[in-house]
Amino acid sequence: MTINVRTYVLSESNGAEIGTFTNLNELGDAFVAHFGKGYRGLADKLVADLAAGKDTSRTEFVLGVKVTSEFVTLAA
């Protein structure tokens, strides 16, 4: 039996990976931890847009990050 899990990879615009997450709130927390507390509002907007399935390319460009999503297969 296998389970497919959606993961989100947060990277800086230069390609340096910040982390891989299965939970969008964790992605937002990692963004704030990496860039600073002053970015909480922007991180929350990015997370909300990702959760709603909106196009986040402009927000990512402004923030200097890239979020990619993929499914990972886990064996149970």
PyMOL commands that set and color helices and strands:
alter all, ss='L'
color gray80, all
select helices_A, chain A and resi 24-35+37-51+57-63
alter helices_A, ss='H'
color red, helices_A
select strands_A, chain A and resi 2-12+17-21+65-75
alter strands_A, ss='S'
color yellow, strands_A
deselect
rebuild
show_as cartoon
